Amino acid sequence: MKAIRIPAILAAASIASAIGACSSIGPGTVTRDRADYSAAIGDSWKQQTLRNIVKLRYGDFPVFMEIAQVITGYTFATTATAGLSAANFTPSSIGGPVPAIGGSVGAGATYIDRPTVVYAPLTGNDFIKTLMRPIPPSAVLFLLQSGYSATIVMPIAVDSINGVANESRRVGMSRPGDPEFTRLAQVLYELQRLNALQIRVDRAKDNSETAVVGFPPANVTPEVAAKIAEVKRILHLTGTGRSHPVRYGGWSGKGDEIAIATRSMLQVMMELGIFAQVPEADIVGGKATVGAGSSALPGGEHPLVLNIQSGPSPPSEAFAAIEYKGRWFWISENDIRSKSIFTGVMLLFSISDVGVRTPSPVVTIPAQ
């Protein structure tokens, strides 16, 4: 009698071959990981920004944790074993030697996903450059050039332009705005729509850059000419040129330049925090500062700059939502104006981050 287990040996060989064929997992993870990590980082960035805006409303200190590096590694180890043995044995019932062949098979796999995320708190010089230093005027102009409306960008990022002041609602610094500022933003927006607002950067021989705001040549429609004339009147531009250099600071009285006093990102967040819907009990109890109302600015003429809603429970659908002091704050997914403004603020964070940054920590990943 022969007990030959050839199928077991063939099965072991088949499993080993199959595992070996599937051992390369690197290329397949690129598309999935890039999408997953970018979505997670984007959502976290929105939540962090919204949280710090709300914290400033409550007089709390803003804290930013930057994601300096994301390193992920995979380990996929496979094992497959197969054995064959042959022996003679003599059973007592037969009395003679009987050949026997035996086989064994084994397979195993180990999968390890080891992501490394390096966080760097925004402190010291980086904190000053990113949050406390005024936004470069060129960054504001580039945001206009990219398609953001002047009626959105200027009320957020500009404190004054050629002596025409924007309103401020910050605690201790509140002041009414010059009516001409709102009109200026509207006319610039209309020139944007007519493709009659030209923004460029001139580079000098010493590599210094100067932002320039210009208008089309003289052969324009009467409508465009009237709007250009109104902008020049509001900004006290008396020069004959059609291009005007842009500088940071207060107005010097020169008739051929545009002086923009921009806000810092810290000021921007404080201004936006005023629009968060904070419980009246928190205001009365001294936990939070007085806000800007519920649905409109005084007079009901303009919507809120940024509508940050709040409630005791998380919203069913939100563009960004955070929990702070036992209460939920969010920007509605259906509020396209607030979403656009909030995205513009995040873009300002990126393009206003100038200067030499502190090097990120060096992470050594051991070889697998």
C-alpha positions in Angstrom: 0.0 0.0 0.0 1.4 3.4 -1.0 0.3 6.7 0.5 1.6 9.3 -2.0 0.7 13.0 -1.3 1.8 14.6 -4.5 -1.2 17.2 -4.5 0.0 18.7 -1.3 3.4 19.4 -2.8 1.9 20.9 -5.9 -0.4 23.1 -3.7 2.7 24.4 -1.8 4.4 25.3 -5.0 1.3 27.1 -6.3 0.9 29.2 -3.1 4.5 30.2 -3.1 4.3 31.3 -6.7 1.1 33.3 -6.1 2.4 35.1 -3.1 5.6 36.0 -4.9 3.6 37.4 -7.8 1.6 39.8 -5.5 4.5 40.9 -3.3 5.0 44.3 -5.1 2.6 46.8 -3.5 4.4 50.1 -4.0 2.9 51.4 -7.3 -0.6 50.6 -6.3 -0.4 52.7 -3.1 0.6 56.0 -4.8 -2.8 57.1 -6.2 -4.6 56.0 -3.1 -2.2 57.5 -0.5 -1.7 60.8 -2.3 -5.5 61.4 -2.4 -6.0 60.2 1.2 -3.2 62.2 2.7 -3.9 65.4 0.7 -7.6 65.2 1.8 -6.7 64.6 5.4 -4.1 67.5 5.4 -6.6 69.8 3.7 -9.4 69.1 6.2 -7.0 69.4 9.1 -5.8 72.8 7.8 -9.3 74.1 7.5 -10.2 72.9 11.0 -7.0 74.5 12.5 -7.7 77.8 10.9 -11.3 77.9 12.0 -10.4 76.8 15.5 -7.9 79.7 15.8 -10.4 82.2 14.5 -12.9 81.1 17.2 -10.2 81.0 19.9 -9.3 84.7 19.2 -13.0 85.6 19.7 -12.7 84.0 23.1 -9.4 85.8 23.9 -7.5 82.5 23.6 -4.0 82.2 22.1 -3.8 80.9 18.5 -1.6 77.8 18.0 -0.6 76.5 14.7 1.0 73.1 14.1 2.4 72.7 10.7 2.9 69.3 9.0 6.5 69.5 8.1 6.8 66.0 6.6 4.7 63.0 5.8 6.7 59.8 5.3 5.0 56.5 4.9 6.5 53.0 4.4 5.2 49.6 3.8 6.5 46.2 4.6 5.1 43.1 3.0 6.9 39.9 3.8 5.7 36.5 2.5 6.8 33.0 3.4 6.0 29.7 1.8 7.4 26.2 2.8 7.0 22.8 1.2 8.5 19.5 2.4 8.7 15.9 1.1 9.6 12.9 3.1 10.0 9.2 2.2 10.3 6.2 4.5 9.8 2.5 4.8 7.9 1.1 7.7 6.7 -2.4 8.6 3.2 -2.6 10.0 2.6 -5.6 12.3 -0.5 -6.7 10.3 1.4 -7.1 7.1 4.8 -8.2 8.2 6.8 -6.6 5.4 8.2 -3.1 4.6 5.8 -0.7 3.0 7.1 2.5 1.3 5.4 5.8 2.3 5.8 9.3 0.9 4.6 12.3 2.9 4.4 16.0 2.1 3.8 19.3 4.1 2.9 22.8 3.0 2.9 26.2 4.8 2.3 29.8 3.8 2.4 33.1 5.7 2.3 36.9 5.0 3.1 40.0 7.1 1.9 43.5 6.2 3.1 46.6 8.0 1.9 50.2 7.3 4.3 52.5 9.2 3.4 56.2 8.5 5.6 59.0 10.0 4.1 62.5 10.4 6.4 65.2 11.6 4.7 68.3 13.2 6.4 71.6 13.7 4.7 74.3 16.0 4.7 77.8 14.6 6.8 79.7 17.1 9.4 82.4 17.3 10.5 84.1 14.1 8.2 81.9 12.0 5.2 83.0 14.1 6.2 86.7 13.7 6.7 86.3 9.9 3.5 84.4 9.3 1.0 85.9 11.7 2.2 89.3 12.9 3.9 90.7 9.8 1.6 92.7 7.5 0.6 90.8 4.3 2.7 92.0 1.4 0.6 94.3 -0.9 1.7 92.1 -3.8 0.0 89.1 -2.2 -3.3 91.0 -2.1 -2.9 92.1 -5.7 -2.1 88.5 -6.8 -5.2 87.3 -5.1 -7.2 89.9 -7.2 -5.3 88.8 -10.3 -6.2 85.2 -9.7 -9.9 86.0 -9.9 -11.0 86.8 -6.3 -13.4 89.7 -6.2 -12.1 93.0 -4.8 -15.3 93.2 -2.8 -14.1 90.2 -0.9 -10.3 90.6 -0.7 -10.1 94.3 0.2 -12.5 94.3 3.2 -10.5 91.3 4.6 -6.9 92.2 3.9 -6.6 95.9 3.5 -6.6 98.4 6.4 -6.4 101.5 4.2 -5.4 102.5 0.7 -4.1 106.0 0.0 -5.7 107.3 3.2 -9.1 105.7 2.5 -9.8 103.6 5.6 -11.5 100.3 5.9 -13.8 99.6 8.8 -12.5 97.6 11.8 -14.5 95.7 14.3 -11.7 94.4 16.5 -12.2 95.0 20.2 -10.5 98.2 21.3 -9.8 99.1 17.7 -13.2 99.4 16.2 -13.9 102.3 13.8 -16.3 103.0 11.0 -15.0 102.7 7.5 -14.8 105.4 4.9 -17.8 105.1 2.6 -15.4 105.6 -0.3 -13.6 102.4 0.6 -16.7 100.3 -0.1 -17.2 102.2 -3.3 -13.6 101.7 -4.3 -13.8 97.9 -3.8 -17.0 97.8 -5.9 -15.5 99.8 -8.8 -12.3 97.7 -8.8 -14.5 94.6 -9.0 -16.4 96.1 -11.9 -13.0 96.8 -13.6 -12.0 93.2 -12.9 -15.1 92.0 -14.7 -14.4 94.3 -17.7 -10.8 93.0 -17.8 -9.6 96.6 -17.3 -7.6 96.1 -14.1 -4.0 95.3 -14.9 -1.5 94.0 -12.2 2.1 93.2 -12.8 5.4 93.0 -11.1 8.4 95.0 -12.3 11.9 93.7 -11.5 14.7 96.3 -11.1 18.4 95.7 -11.9 19.1 94.9 -8.2 16.4 92.1 -8.4 14.0 94.1 -6.2 10.4 93.8 -7.2 7.7 96.4 -7.3 4.0 95.7 -7.8 2.3 97.9 -10.3 -1.4 98.6 -10.9 -2.3 99.8 -14.3 -5.2 100.6 -16.5 -5.8 100.0 -20.3 -4.7 102.5 -22.9 -6.9 105.5 -23.7 -8.9 103.8 -26.4 -11.4 102.3 -24.0 -15.2 102.4 -23.8 -16.8 105.3 -22.0 -18.0 103.0 -19.2 -14.4 101.8 -18.5 -13.0 105.3 -18.8 -15.6 106.6 -16.2 -14.7 103.8 -13.8 -11.0 104.4 -14.1 -11.6 108.1 -13.5 -13.6 107.3 -10.3 -10.8 105.1 -9.0 -8.3 107.8 -9.5 -10.6 110.3 -7.8 -11.0 108.1 -4.7 -7.3 107.3 -4.5 -6.2 111.0 -5.2 -4.2 109.9 -8.2 -3.3 113.1 -10.1 -0.5 111.8 -12.2 -0.9 111.5 -16.0 0.5 108.0 -16.2 -1.7 104.9 -16.5 0.5 102.7 -14.2 1.0 103.3 -10.5 3.6 101.6 -8.3 2.2 100.0 -5.2 4.0 100.3 -1.8 3.2 99.3 1.7 2.4 102.0 4.3 0.4 105.1 4.9 -0.4 107.6 2.1 2.5 110.0 1.4 0.3 112.4 -0.6 2.1 111.6 -3.9 -0.3 111.6 -6.8 1.4 108.9 -8.8 1.6 106.0 -6.3 -0.7 103.7 -4.4 0.1 103.1 -0.7 -1.6 100.1 0.9 -1.6 99.5 4.6 -2.4 95.8 4.8 -3.4 93.8 7.8 -1.4 90.9 9.3 -2.9 87.4 9.3 -3.5 87.8 13.1 -5.5 90.9 12.4 -7.5 89.2 9.7 -8.4 86.3 12.0 -9.4 88.7 14.8 -11.6 90.6 12.3 -13.3 87.4 11.1 -13.7 86.0 14.6 -16.1 88.9 15.3 -18.6 87.2 12.9 -18.7 83.9 14.8 -22.1 83.2 16.4 -21.2 83.0 20.0 -23.8 82.3 22.7 -25.1 85.5 24.4 -24.3 83.9 27.8 -20.6 83.7 26.9 -20.6 87.4 26.0 -22.5 88.5 29.1 -20.3 86.3 31.2 -17.1 87.9 29.8 -15.9 84.8 28.1 -16.1 86.2 24.6 -16.1 89.6 23.0 -19.1 91.3 21.4 -19.9 90.1 17.9 -21.2 91.7 14.7 -24.8 90.5 14.8 -26.5 87.5 13.2 -27.3 87.9 9.5 -26.3 91.4 8.2 -24.2 94.4 9.0 -25.9 97.5 10.5 -28.6 98.7 8.1 -29.1 95.2 6.6 -27.3 96.3 3.4 -24.4 93.8 3.3 -24.2 90.1 4.3 -21.7 89.0 6.9 -18.1 88.8 5.7 -17.8 85.3 7.1 -20.8 83.4 8.5 -19.5 81.1 11.3 -22.5 79.3 12.7 -22.6 77.4 16.1 -24.7 75.0 18.0 -24.6 72.4 20.7 -24.2 69.4 18.3 -22.2 68.9 15.1 -23.8 69.8 11.8 -24.9 67.2 9.4 -23.0 68.8 6.6 -20.2 71.4 6.8 -17.3 72.8 4.9 -15.3 73.0 8.1 -16.4 72.2 11.7 -14.7 72.2 15.0 -15.6 71.7 18.7 -14.5 74.3 21.1 -15.4 74.6 24.8 -18.2 72.1 24.4 -19.8 73.9 21.5 -19.6 73.3 17.7 -18.7 76.0 15.2 -18.8 75.5 11.5 -19.0 77.0 8.0 -22.0 75.7 6.1 -21.3 73.6 3.0 -24.1 75.5 1.3 -22.7 79.0 2.0 -20.6 79.6 -1.1 -19.7 83.2 -0.1 -18.2 82.2 3.3 -16.5 79.2 1.7 -14.8 81.4 -0.9 -13.7 83.9 1.8 -12.4 81.2 4.0 -10.4 79.7 1.2 -9.1 83.1 0.3 -7.8 83.5 3.9 -6.0 80.2 3.6 -4.4 81.3 0.4 -3.3 84.5 2.1 -1.6 82.3 4.7 0.4 80.6 2.0 1.4 83.5 -0.2 2.1 85.8 2.7 4.5 83.4 4.3 7.7 85.1 3.2 11.3 84.9 4.3 13.6 82.1 5.3 11.9 79.4 7.2 13.3 77.4 10.2 14.5 74.1 8.8 12.2 71.1 9.6 13.5 68.3 11.8 15.6 65.7 10.1 14.0 62.3 10.2 16.0 59.1 9.6 14.0 56.2 8.2 15.7 52.9 8.8 16.1 50.7 5.7 13.7 47.8 5.5 
